[in-house]
Amino acid sequence: MKQRIKKRATSVIPIIAYEKEDIEPLVNELIEIIEATNWDYRSELRDILRMRDKALVSLLLLSGLRISEALELKFSHVREQPKSFLLLSVVTKKRGYVREKIIMPKDGSLGRICVYFEKWFKYLSQQKKIEWLFPSGCAFGIIYSRNLPTCRAHQIMKNTTDYFPHWCRAVYENIYGHIIFGNNPFKLKKCMGVKRIESVVPYVQADYEKDLPKVYLL
């Protein structure tokens, strides 16, 4: 009997970055998780398949996409820039909202995570008739015309790292909510392509006491 996995459950709380100086220890932890994504493939293509899996975790951390959204990305969704990769016109799974542009930086602390995606992207760029960004694979080769199934991606990540893909989305929202957007839930809501602001409130921090001295400036 196949074991049923609660896909969004997680028992591990990530390091949360509240300030810019918190980023380095967080990135170090995330790189350890990416490096741990080593499924025990029996195929001679194990190195290529592991490179794909690491790139997928890297993309999840840098984009905040749901796993189902990431696996429906096609190679044509990606544009390489000198300092970043852009994901263009990504349709979300909730109400079909579109995230017009998602930036995955090559530079800075997060660039250390992006190198795993960059390596995979360069490999794909050398192949012929590429359709899916994360194609399926088998003992006989990579099936570029078929995308990696969602259940398989869950299995790979959970069994190698003990984390679920949705955990990566929470990490992204914490970084962008606390540091990039300065705890502005409205910016985070628009960035994530969600309808209700309540969905992103847990990923911002509201501390009004530091603003109280402004009352003397009125």
C-alpha positions as CSV (number, residue, x, y, z in Angstrom):
1,M,0.0,0.0,0.0
2,K,1.3,3.4,-1.0
3,Q,2.0,5.7,2.0
4,R,-0.1,8.9,1.8
5,I,1.9,12.1,2.4
6,K,0.4,15.2,3.7
7,K,2.0,17.5,1.2
8,R,1.9,20.8,3.0
9,A,2.8,19.5,6.4
10,T,6.2,20.3,7.9
11,S,7.7,19.7,11.3
12,V,10.7,21.9,10.7
13,I,10.7,25.7,11.3
14,P,13.2,27.5,9.1
15,I,15.6,30.2,10.3
16,I,13.7,33.4,9.7
17,A,15.5,36.4,8.4
18,Y,14.2,39.6,10.1
19,E,17.2,41.8,9.2
20,K,19.8,41.8,6.4
21,E,22.5,40.3,8.7
22,D,20.2,37.2,9.1
23,I,20.5,36.3,5.5
24,E,23.9,34.6,5.5
25,P,23.1,31.9,8.1
26,L,19.8,31.3,6.4
27,V,21.5,30.9,3.0
28,N,24.0,28.5,4.4
29,E,21.2,26.4,5.8
30,L,19.3,26.4,2.5
31,I,22.4,25.4,0.5
32,E,22.8,22.4,2.9
33,I,19.2,21.4,2.1
34,I,19.8,21.7,-1.7
35,E,23.0,19.7,-1.5
36,A,21.1,17.0,0.5
37,T,18.7,16.5,-2.5
38,N,20.4,13.4,-3.7
39,W,17.9,10.7,-4.7
40,D,19.4,7.2,-5.0
41,Y,18.9,6.9,-8.8
42,R,20.0,3.6,-10.3
43,S,20.2,5.1,-13.8
44,E,23.4,6.1,-15.5
45,L,21.8,9.5,-15.7
46,R,21.8,10.0,-11.9
47,D,24.1,13.1,-12.0
48,I,21.8,14.8,-14.5
49,L,18.6,13.9,-12.6
50,R,20.2,15.1,-9.3
51,M,21.2,18.4,-11.0
52,R,17.5,18.8,-12.1
53,D,16.3,18.1,-8.6
54,K,18.7,20.6,-7.0
55,A,17.7,23.2,-9.6
56,L,14.0,22.7,-8.7
57,V,14.6,23.2,-5.0
58,S,16.7,26.3,-5.9
59,L,13.9,27.7,-8.0
60,L,11.3,27.1,-5.3
61,L,13.4,29.0,-2.8
62,L,14.0,31.9,-5.2
63,S,10.5,32.2,-6.7
64,G,8.1,31.2,-3.9
65,L,6.1,29.2,-6.4
66,R,3.9,26.3,-5.4
67,I,5.4,23.0,-6.6
68,S,2.6,22.5,-9.1
69,E,3.3,26.0,-10.6
70,A,7.0,25.3,-10.8
71,L,6.5,22.0,-12.6
72,E,4.3,23.6,-15.2
73,L,6.9,26.0,-16.2
74,K,8.2,25.6,-19.7
75,F,11.7,26.5,-20.9
76,S,10.2,29.5,-22.7
77,H,9.1,31.0,-19.4
78,V,12.7,31.8,-18.5
79,R,14.8,34.7,-19.7
80,E,18.4,35.0,-18.7
81,Q,19.8,38.4,-17.8
82,P,23.3,39.4,-16.9
83,K,22.5,39.6,-13.2
84,S,19.4,37.4,-12.9
85,F,17.0,34.9,-14.4
86,L,13.4,36.1,-15.0
87,L,10.3,34.0,-14.9
88,L,7.7,35.6,-17.1
89,S,3.9,35.4,-17.0
90,V,3.6,32.6,-14.4
91,V,0.0,31.6,-13.8
92,T,-0.8,30.8,-10.2
93,K,-2.9,27.9,-9.1
94,K,-5.2,30.0,-6.9
95,R,-7.8,31.9,-9.0
96,G,-5.5,32.0,-12.0
97,Y,-3.7,35.2,-11.1
98,V,-0.5,35.9,-13.1
99,R,2.8,36.8,-11.6
100,E,4.2,38.9,-14.5
101,K,7.8,38.8,-13.5
102,I,9.7,36.9,-10.9
103,I,13.4,37.8,-10.4
104,M,15.9,35.1,-9.4
105,P,19.2,37.0,-8.7
106,K,22.6,35.7,-9.7
107,D,24.4,38.2,-7.5
108,G,24.3,38.8,-3.7
109,S,23.7,36.2,-1.1
110,L,20.8,34.6,-2.9
111,G,23.0,34.2,-6.0
112,R,24.7,31.3,-4.1
113,I,21.4,29.5,-4.4
114,C,20.8,30.5,-8.0
115,V,24.0,28.7,-9.1
116,Y,22.1,25.4,-8.9
117,F,19.4,26.6,-11.2
118,E,21.9,28.3,-13.5
119,K,23.9,25.0,-14.0
120,W,20.7,23.2,-14.9
121,F,19.5,26.0,-17.3
122,K,22.8,25.9,-19.1
123,Y,22.5,22.1,-19.5
124,L,19.0,22.4,-20.9
125,S,20.1,25.2,-23.3
126,Q,22.4,22.6,-25.0
127,Q,19.7,20.1,-25.6
128,K,17.3,19.8,-28.5
129,K,13.5,20.2,-28.5
130,I,13.2,21.3,-24.9
131,E,9.6,21.9,-23.7
132,W,9.4,21.6,-19.9
133,L,11.8,23.3,-17.5
134,F,11.8,20.3,-15.3
135,P,11.3,17.2,-17.5
136,S,10.6,13.7,-16.3
137,G,13.2,11.0,-16.5
138,C,13.4,7.2,-16.5
139,A,16.1,4.5,-16.7
140,F,16.2,5.1,-20.5
141,G,16.7,8.8,-20.5
142,I,15.3,12.3,-19.9
143,I,11.8,12.7,-21.4
144,Y,11.9,16.4,-22.4
145,S,8.3,16.3,-23.7
146,R,6.9,15.4,-20.3
147,N,7.1,17.3,-17.1
148,L,8.1,15.8,-13.7
149,P,5.0,14.7,-11.8
150,T,4.1,16.6,-8.7
151,C,3.8,13.5,-6.5
152,R,7.3,12.4,-7.6
153,A,8.8,15.9,-6.8
154,H,7.2,15.7,-3.3
155,Q,8.7,12.2,-2.8
156,I,12.2,13.2,-3.9
157,M,12.4,16.3,-1.7
158,K,10.7,14.8,1.4
159,N,12.8,11.6,1.4
160,T,16.1,13.3,0.8
161,T,15.8,16.5,2.9
162,D,12.8,15.9,5.2
163,Y,11.3,19.1,3.9
164,F,8.2,19.6,1.8
165,P,8.2,21.9,-1.3
166,H,5.8,24.3,0.4
167,W,8.3,25.0,3.1
168,C,10.4,26.7,0.3
169,R,7.5,29.1,-0.3
170,A,7.4,30.0,3.4
171,V,11.1,30.8,3.3
172,Y,10.6,33.1,0.2
173,E,7.7,34.9,1.8
174,N,9.7,35.5,5.0
175,I,12.7,36.9,3.2
176,Y,10.6,39.2,1.0
177,G,8.1,40.1,3.6
178,H,10.6,41.1,6.3
179,I,13.6,42.4,4.4
180,I,12.8,43.2,0.7
181,F,9.4,44.8,1.3
182,G,10.0,46.1,4.8
183,N,7.1,44.3,6.4
184,N,4.6,45.8,3.9
185,P,1.9,43.1,3.4
186,F,0.4,44.8,0.4
187,K,3.6,44.5,-1.6
188,L,4.0,40.9,-0.6
189,K,0.4,40.2,-1.5
190,K,0.9,41.6,-5.0
191,C,4.3,39.8,-5.4
192,M,2.8,36.4,-4.5
193,G,-0.3,36.8,-6.7
194,V,-2.8,36.1,-3.9
195,K,-6.3,37.6,-3.5
196,R,-6.5,38.0,0.3
197,I,-4.0,40.0,2.4
198,E,-4.6,37.5,5.3
199,S,-2.6,35.0,3.3
200,V,0.6,36.9,3.6
201,V,0.2,38.6,7.1
202,P,2.0,35.7,8.9
203,Y,5.1,36.6,6.9
204,V,5.4,40.2,8.0
205,Q,6.3,41.8,11.3
206,A,4.4,44.8,12.7
207,D,6.2,46.6,15.5
208,Y,4.5,50.0,16.2
209,E,6.5,50.9,19.3
210,K,9.6,52.1,17.4
211,D,7.4,54.6,15.6
212,L,6.0,56.2,18.8
213,P,8.7,58.9,19.1
214,K,7.3,60.4,15.9
215,V,4.4,61.7,17.9
216,Y,6.8,64.4,19.2
217,L,7.5,65.5,15.6
218,L,3.9,66.3,14.8
